[in-house]
Amino acid sequence: MTNTQINQDDINKAVWNACDTFRGVISSDTYKDFILTMLFLKYISDVYRDEHSKLVEQYGDNPELIKAMMAKQRFVLPEGASFWDLYEHRHQAGNGQRIDQALHAIEENNGAKLKNVFQDISFNTDKLGPEKQKNELLRHLLEDFGKELLDLRPSRVGSLDIIGNAYEYLIKHFAAGSGKTAGEFYTPPEVSDLLSAILEPQEGDQICDPACGSGSLLMKCGRAVRKNFNGSKKYALFGQEAIGSTWALAKMNMFLHGEDNHRIEWGDTIRHPALKDKDGTGLLHFDVVTANPPFSLDKWGHDDASNDPYGRFRRGIPPKTKGDYAFISHMIETLKSETGRMGVVVPHGVLFRASSEGKIRQQLIEENLLDTVIGLPEKLFFGTGIPAAILIFKKHKTDENVLFIDASREFKSGKNQNQLTEDNIQKMIDTYKARESVDKYAYLASFEEIKEN
């Protein structure tokens, strides 16, 4: 088959245009799951079709052998469940039901890999209007994804990155448009770049994000290992996400980026941490832990914190209506004692608020765990204008100082959103590595100075 070079912008545009089917009918918060799920289904269907064509060319006269080999594919598509089966019947009634049945069959046939991934998504929903309207919307959706431009066969697309990038592109645009809820599932790519550069994940590292959203921060860390170690895939990604539909996005996102070595759990990290050791009594430990948890989460699980079986709140229990230190405390408890390092995005109040938070903060500094504080510009994050900071903690520090970097004035301003440029990011990384004071930008404070202030 010929490989006509495909352009990332064309693919991005085509998937974004597929949203037109829903615009004005339902909100993007609702239709984002339809679009992202359809992109995933289309991709695995095209890969399957591509593999099948190759095998037919090779072993055309042996259908049994072809069938046996297809059953060993990365994803198995049962009879009648591929995108193309649905496309063929698009003019008939019952599109919603057919798509749901296909997704259910795919889940059933792919064991643990896709277990529960489609449980929170139903195309046969009243949200799409009365039966006739719904059927027509879904016919349009199938036609959008059936266009030649969105032929995602590996023999045409080449590297997997194109599809993973298109998925990320969609997630980013949905985040930009969906206001308040967006910050819950998406960290701006520049912030992910900064965190992954500072934490320097190594070959063999176990990397975790306990509030992983759609998984983009985790994948940046994986990409950093591949980039710095000749494409090595010797690392493992772990995550947990509380919102079912966002957890499903993270799973699909991982597969679309070829990150098959992942373990993403669904559930509330503070109340029910799911990344536990073999006998299920202790928490797993990681080399790198990084997250952009929900800012100042109300109702984070305060009532049960004093009886925490994992001892995460021994430095103090965070206030009832602000869960920032609950996430910080959890993350610190999951660091490996020798190599453990972590980067967490927090609202500014975490640095200054008194009472129980002040006590926890003091303990962390006295234990010499806090390594660096980076103040970020305001309006960087989707859904909130407040300025944030990145806190870097290390289990094994070489000194007792804390580096403070004030990057709050370094950004490119946009209409609704500010952005970090490559130069802004590089300056932070260089300053972090040099670990020295820089006039009006960075200050290396000794333990004594912090104590006084």
C-alpha positions as CSV (number, residue, x, y, z in Angstrom):
1,M,0.0,0.0,0.0
2,T,1.2,3.5,-0.7
3,N,2.0,5.7,2.1
4,T,0.8,9.2,1.2
5,Q,2.4,11.5,3.7
6,I,-0.2,12.7,6.2
7,N,-0.2,16.1,7.8
8,Q,-0.9,16.6,11.5
9,D,-2.8,19.8,11.0
10,D,-5.1,18.2,8.4
11,I,-5.9,15.4,10.9
12,N,-6.5,17.8,13.7
13,K,-8.8,19.9,11.5
14,A,-10.7,16.9,10.4
15,V,-11.4,15.6,13.9
16,W,-12.3,19.1,15.1
17,N,-14.7,19.6,12.2
18,A,-16.4,16.3,13.3
19,C,-17.6,18.3,16.3
20,D,-19.8,20.5,14.0
21,T,-22.3,17.6,14.0
22,F,-23.0,18.3,17.6
23,R,-22.4,22.1,18.0
24,G,-25.5,23.9,18.8
25,V,-27.3,20.7,19.7
26,I,-25.6,19.7,22.9
27,S,-22.8,21.2,25.0
28,S,-19.1,20.3,24.4
29,D,-18.9,18.8,27.9
30,T,-21.4,16.1,26.7
31,Y,-20.2,15.6,23.1
32,K,-16.5,15.4,23.9
33,D,-16.9,11.8,25.0
34,F,-18.6,10.9,21.8
35,I,-15.9,12.4,19.6
36,L,-13.0,11.0,21.6
37,T,-14.5,7.6,21.8
38,M,-15.3,7.6,18.1
39,L,-11.7,8.6,17.3
40,F,-10.4,5.6,19.4
41,L,-12.9,3.2,17.7
42,K,-11.9,4.4,14.2
43,Y,-8.2,4.1,15.0
44,I,-8.4,0.5,16.3
45,S,-10.7,-0.4,13.4
46,D,-8.3,1.0,10.8
47,V,-5.3,-0.8,12.4
48,Y,-7.3,-4.1,12.4
49,R,-8.3,-3.6,8.8
50,D,-4.7,-2.9,7.8
51,E,-3.4,-6.0,9.5
52,H,-6.1,-8.1,8.0
53,S,-5.3,-6.8,4.5
54,K,-1.6,-7.7,5.0
55,L,-2.4,-11.2,6.2
56,V,-4.7,-11.8,3.2
57,E,-1.9,-10.8,0.9
58,Q,0.4,-13.2,2.6
59,Y,-1.9,-16.2,3.4
60,G,-4.9,-15.5,1.2
61,D,-5.7,-19.2,0.8
62,N,-5.7,-20.0,4.5
63,P,-8.7,-18.2,6.2
64,E,-8.3,-20.3,9.4
65,L,-4.7,-19.2,9.9
66,I,-5.7,-15.5,9.2
67,K,-8.5,-15.8,11.8
68,A,-6.1,-17.3,14.4
69,M,-3.5,-14.5,13.7
70,M,-6.1,-11.8,13.9
71,A,-7.2,-13.1,17.4
72,K,-3.7,-12.2,18.6
73,Q,-3.8,-8.6,17.6
74,R,-3.2,-5.7,20.1
75,F,-7.0,-5.1,20.0
76,V,-9.4,-7.8,18.9
77,L,-12.5,-6.6,17.1
78,P,-15.4,-9.2,17.1
79,E,-17.6,-9.7,14.1
80,G,-19.8,-6.7,13.4
81,A,-18.2,-4.4,16.0
82,S,-15.7,-2.4,13.9
83,F,-16.2,1.2,12.9
84,W,-16.7,0.0,9.3
85,D,-19.6,-2.4,10.2
86,L,-21.3,0.6,11.9
87,Y,-20.6,2.8,8.9
88,E,-22.2,0.3,6.6
89,H,-25.5,0.4,8.5
90,R,-25.5,4.1,9.1
91,H,-28.7,4.8,7.0
92,Q,-30.7,2.3,9.1
93,A,-32.6,3.1,12.3
94,G,-30.8,2.2,15.6
95,N,-27.4,3.8,15.2
96,G,-27.1,4.6,18.9
97,Q,-27.9,1.0,20.0
98,R,-25.6,-0.5,17.4
99,I,-22.6,1.7,18.5
100,D,-23.3,0.8,22.1
101,Q,-23.4,-2.9,21.4
102,A,-20.2,-2.7,19.3
103,L,-18.4,-1.0,22.2
104,H,-19.7,-3.5,24.7
105,A,-18.5,-6.4,22.4
106,I,-15.1,-4.8,22.0
107,E,-14.8,-4.4,25.8
108,E,-15.8,-8.1,26.3
109,N,-13.3,-9.4,23.8
110,N,-10.3,-7.4,25.1
111,G,-10.2,-8.6,28.6
112,A,-8.5,-6.5,31.3
113,K,-7.1,-4.1,28.6
114,L,-10.4,-2.3,28.0
115,K,-12.4,-3.5,31.0
116,N,-15.1,-0.8,31.8
117,V,-13.6,1.8,29.5
118,F,-16.9,2.4,27.7
119,Q,-19.2,1.9,30.7
120,D,-19.8,5.7,31.1
121,I,-20.4,6.4,27.5
122,S,-23.7,5.7,25.7
123,F,-24.4,6.8,22.2
124,N,-28.0,5.6,22.6
125,T,-28.9,8.5,24.9
126,D,-31.8,11.0,25.1
127,K,-29.2,13.8,25.3
128,L,-29.0,13.6,21.5
129,G,-32.7,14.3,21.2
130,P,-35.6,12.2,19.9
131,E,-34.8,8.9,18.1
132,K,-35.0,10.3,14.6
133,Q,-32.7,13.3,15.4
134,K,-30.3,11.1,17.3
135,N,-30.1,8.6,14.5
136,E,-29.3,11.4,12.0
137,L,-26.6,13.0,14.2
138,L,-24.9,9.7,14.6
139,R,-25.1,9.0,10.9
140,H,-23.3,12.3,10.3
141,L,-20.7,11.5,13.0
142,L,-20.0,8.1,11.3
143,E,-19.7,9.9,7.9
144,D,-17.3,12.5,9.4
145,F,-15.0,9.8,10.6
146,G,-15.5,7.7,7.5
147,K,-13.9,10.4,5.3
148,E,-10.7,9.5,3.4
149,L,-8.8,12.2,5.3
150,L,-9.4,10.3,8.5
151,D,-8.1,7.0,7.2
152,L,-5.8,6.1,10.2
153,R,-4.3,2.9,8.9
154,P,-0.6,2.6,10.0
155,S,0.4,2.0,6.4
156,R,-0.9,5.5,5.6
157,V,-0.3,7.4,8.9
158,G,3.1,6.0,9.7
159,S,3.9,6.8,13.3
160,L,1.4,6.5,16.1
161,D,2.2,10.0,17.3
162,I,-0.2,11.6,14.7
163,I,-3.2,9.9,16.2
164,G,-2.1,10.5,19.8
165,N,-1.4,14.1,19.0
166,A,-4.9,14.5,17.4
167,Y,-6.4,13.1,20.6
168,E,-4.4,15.6,22.7
169,Y,-5.4,18.4,20.4
170,L,-9.1,17.6,20.9
171,I,-8.7,17.3,24.7
172,K,-6.9,20.7,24.8
173,H,-9.6,22.4,22.7
174,F,-12.4,20.9,24.8
175,A,-10.6,22.1,28.0
176,A,-10.2,25.6,26.6
177,G,-13.9,25.7,25.8
178,S,-15.4,24.1,28.9
179,G,-14.6,26.6,31.6
180,K,-14.7,25.6,35.2
181,T,-14.5,21.8,34.8
182,A,-11.6,21.8,32.4
183,G,-8.8,22.1,35.0
184,E,-10.0,18.8,36.4
185,F,-8.9,16.8,33.4
186,Y,-6.2,18.8,31.6
187,T,-2.8,20.3,32.4
188,P,-1.6,22.8,29.8
189,P,1.2,21.2,27.8
190,E,3.8,23.8,28.7
191,V,3.3,23.1,32.4
192,S,3.7,19.3,31.7
193,D,6.8,20.0,29.7
194,L,8.3,22.0,32.6
195,L,7.5,19.3,35.2
196,S,8.8,16.4,33.1
197,A,12.1,18.4,32.4
198,I,12.6,19.2,36.1
199,L,11.8,15.7,37.4
200,E,14.1,14.1,34.8
201,P,12.5,10.6,34.7
202,Q,15.2,8.0,34.1
203,E,15.2,4.6,32.4
204,G,13.6,2.0,34.6
205,D,11.6,4.6,36.7
206,Q,8.1,4.0,37.9
207,I,6.2,7.2,37.4
208,C,2.8,8.0,39.0
209,D,0.2,10.7,38.8
210,P,-2.5,10.2,41.5
211,A,-4.9,12.7,40.0
212,C,-4.1,11.9,36.4
213,G,-7.0,13.4,34.4
214,S,-6.6,12.5,30.8
215,G,-3.1,11.2,31.4
216,S,-1.1,13.9,29.4
217,L,1.3,14.7,32.3
218,L,2.2,11.1,32.7
219,M,2.8,10.6,29.0
220,K,5.1,13.7,28.9
221,C,7.2,11.9,31.5
222,G,7.3,8.8,29.4
223,R,8.2,10.8,26.4
224,A,11.1,12.4,28.4
225,V,12.6,8.9,29.0
226,R,12.3,7.9,25.4
227,K,13.9,11.1,24.3
228,N,16.8,10.9,26.7
229,F,17.5,7.2,26.5
230,N,17.4,6.4,22.7
231,G,13.7,5.6,22.5
232,S,13.8,3.2,25.5
233,K,10.5,2.1,26.8
234,K,11.9,0.8,30.0
235,Y,9.6,2.7,32.4
236,A,6.1,2.1,33.8
237,L,3.3,4.6,34.1
238,F,0.8,4.5,37.0
239,G,-2.2,6.8,37.6
240,Q,-5.5,7.1,39.4
241,E,-8.5,9.2,38.4
242,A,-11.8,9.8,40.3
243,I,-14.1,10.7,37.4
244,G,-15.2,7.7,35.4
245,S,-15.4,9.3,32.0
246,T,-12.1,11.1,32.5
247,W,-10.5,7.8,33.6
248,A,-11.7,6.3,30.3
249,L,-10.2,9.2,28.4
250,A,-6.8,8.5,30.1
251,K,-7.0,4.8,29.1
252,M,-7.8,5.5,25.5
253,N,-5.1,8.3,25.5
254,M,-2.5,5.8,26.7
255,F,-3.3,3.3,24.0
256,L,-3.4,5.9,21.3
257,H,0.2,7.0,22.3
258,G,1.4,3.4,22.3
259,E,1.8,3.5,26.1
260,D,0.7,-0.1,26.7
261,N,2.8,-0.4,29.9
262,H,0.4,1.5,32.1
263,R,-1.8,0.9,35.1
264,I,-4.5,3.5,35.5
265,E,-7.0,2.9,38.3
266,W,-10.4,4.4,38.7
267,G,-11.4,5.9,42.1
268,D,-10.9,8.6,44.6
269,T,-7.1,8.7,45.5
270,I,-7.5,10.2,48.9
271,R,-10.5,8.1,50.1
272,H,-9.7,4.9,48.3
273,P,-6.1,4.8,47.0
274,A,-6.0,1.9,44.4
275,L,-2.3,1.8,43.7
276,K,-1.4,-0.7,46.4
277,D,1.2,-3.3,47.0
278,K,0.6,-7.1,46.3
279,D,-1.1,-7.9,49.6
280,G,-3.2,-4.7,49.3
281,T,-2.2,-3.3,52.7
282,G,0.4,-0.7,51.8
283,L,0.7,2.0,49.1
284,L,2.9,1.4,46.1
285,H,6.1,3.5,45.9
286,F,7.4,5.4,42.9
287,D,10.6,7.1,41.7
288,V,8.6,10.0,40.2
289,V,5.3,11.3,41.5
290,T,3.7,14.3,39.8
291,A,0.2,15.8,39.6
292,N,-1.9,18.8,39.0
293,P,-4.7,18.0,41.6
294,P,-7.9,19.9,41.8
295,F,-7.3,23.2,43.5
296,S,-8.5,23.5,47.1
297,L,-10.9,20.6,46.7
298,D,-13.9,20.9,49.1
299,K,-15.2,17.6,50.6
300,W,-11.9,15.7,50.0
301,G,-12.4,13.1,52.8
302,H,-11.6,15.1,55.9
303,D,-13.9,13.0,58.2
304,D,-12.0,9.8,57.7
305,A,-8.5,11.3,57.6
306,S,-7.7,10.8,61.3
307,N,-8.1,7.0,60.8
308,D,-6.1,6.8,57.6
309,P,-4.7,3.2,57.4
310,Y,-1.7,4.4,55.4
311,G,-0.6,7.1,57.9
312,R,-0.6,9.8,55.2
313,F,-1.8,12.6,57.6
314,R,0.6,12.1,60.4
315,R,2.0,15.7,59.9
316,G,-1.5,17.1,60.4
317,I,-5.0,16.9,58.8
318,P,-5.7,19.5,56.1
319,P,-8.7,21.8,56.6
320,K,-12.1,20.4,55.7
321,T,-12.7,22.6,52.7
322,K,-9.2,22.6,51.2
323,G,-7.7,19.4,50.0
324,D,-4.4,20.7,48.7
325,Y,-2.3,19.2,51.5
326,A,-4.2,16.0,51.3
327,F,-2.8,15.4,47.9
328,I,0.6,16.6,48.9
329,S,0.6,14.3,51.9
330,H,-0.5,11.3,49.8
331,M,2.1,12.0,47.2
332,I,5.0,12.2,49.7
333,E,3.9,8.9,51.3
334,T,4.2,7.2,47.9
335,L,7.8,8.3,47.2
336,K,10.6,5.7,47.2
337,S,13.0,6.4,50.0
338,E,16.2,6.7,47.9
339,T,15.1,8.0,44.4
340,G,11.7,9.5,45.2
341,R,11.1,13.0,43.8
342,M,7.9,14.8,43.1
343,G,6.4,17.9,41.4
344,V,2.9,19.1,42.3
345,V,0.9,22.1,41.0
346,V,-0.8,24.0,43.8
347,P,-2.7,27.3,44.2
348,H,-0.7,30.1,45.9
349,G,-2.5,29.8,49.2
350,V,-0.7,26.6,49.9
351,L,2.4,28.6,50.5
352,F,0.9,31.1,53.0
353,R,-2.2,29.8,54.7
354,A,-1.9,29.3,58.4
355,S,-3.4,26.9,61.0
356,S,-3.3,23.2,60.1
357,E,-1.7,23.9,56.7
358,G,1.0,26.0,58.3
359,K,1.9,23.1,60.7
360,I,2.1,20.6,57.8
361,R,4.2,23.0,55.8
362,Q,6.6,23.5,58.7
363,Q,7.0,19.7,59.2
364,L,7.8,19.2,55.5
365,I,10.5,21.9,55.7
366,E,11.9,20.5,59.0
367,E,12.1,17.1,57.4
368,N,14.1,18.7,54.6
369,L,11.7,17.4,51.9
370,L,10.9,20.7,50.1
371,D,13.5,21.4,47.4
372,T,12.1,24.2,45.2
373,V,9.1,26.5,44.9
374,I,8.4,27.9,41.4
375,G,5.8,30.7,41.2
376,L,3.9,30.7,38.0
377,P,2.0,33.4,36.1
378,E,-1.8,33.8,36.5
379,K,-4.3,32.6,33.9
380,L,-2.2,29.6,32.8
381,F,-4.7,27.0,33.7
382,F,-8.1,26.3,32.0
383,G,-11.0,27.2,34.1
384,T,-9.2,29.4,36.7
385,G,-7.4,32.7,36.6
386,I,-5.6,32.3,39.9
387,P,-1.8,32.1,39.9
388,A,-0.3,28.7,40.8
389,A,3.0,27.4,42.0
390,I,5.0,24.2,41.5
391,L,6.4,22.5,44.6
392,I,9.3,20.1,44.1
393,F,10.0,17.6,46.9
394,K,12.8,15.2,47.2
395,K,13.4,12.2,49.5
396,H,17.2,12.7,49.2
397,K,18.4,16.3,49.2
398,T,22.0,17.2,49.0
399,D,21.6,20.5,51.0
400,E,19.2,22.1,53.5
401,N,18.3,25.0,51.3
402,V,15.1,25.8,49.4
403,L,15.2,27.5,46.0
404,F,12.5,30.0,45.3
405,I,11.9,31.0,41.6
406,D,9.5,33.8,40.8
407,A,8.5,33.3,37.2
408,S,5.1,35.0,37.7
409,R,6.0,37.9,35.2
410,E,7.4,35.6,32.5
411,F,4.7,34.7,30.0
412,K,3.1,35.4,26.7
413,S,-0.3,36.9,27.2
414,G,-3.3,35.6,25.3
415,K,-6.9,36.8,25.2
416,N,-8.2,34.5,27.9
417,Q,-5.2,32.4,28.6
418,N,-1.6,33.2,29.3
419,Q,1.1,30.9,28.0
420,L,4.7,29.9,28.9
421,T,7.1,30.2,26.0
422,E,10.0,27.9,25.3
423,D,12.3,30.6,26.6
424,N,10.3,31.0,29.8
425,I,10.4,27.2,30.4
426,Q,14.1,27.0,29.6
427,K,14.9,29.8,32.0
428,M,13.1,28.0,34.8
429,I,14.9,24.7,34.1
430,D,18.3,26.4,33.9
431,T,17.7,28.3,37.2
432,Y,16.5,25.1,38.9
433,K,19.6,23.2,37.8
434,A,22.1,26.0,38.7
435,R,20.5,26.2,42.2
436,E,21.8,29.8,42.8
437,S,20.2,33.1,43.5
438,V,19.4,35.3,40.5
439,D,18.6,39.0,40.9
440,K,14.8,39.7,40.9
441,Y,14.1,36.1,39.8
442,A,15.4,33.4,42.2
443,Y,16.6,33.1,45.8
444,L,18.3,30.2,47.5
445,A,17.1,30.4,51.1
446,S,18.8,28.6,54.0
447,F,16.9,26.6,56.5
448,E,17.5,29.3,59.1
449,E,16.1,32.1,56.8
450,I,13.0,30.1,56.2
451,K,12.6,29.5,59.9
452,E,12.8,33.2,60.6
453,N,10.3,34.1,57.8
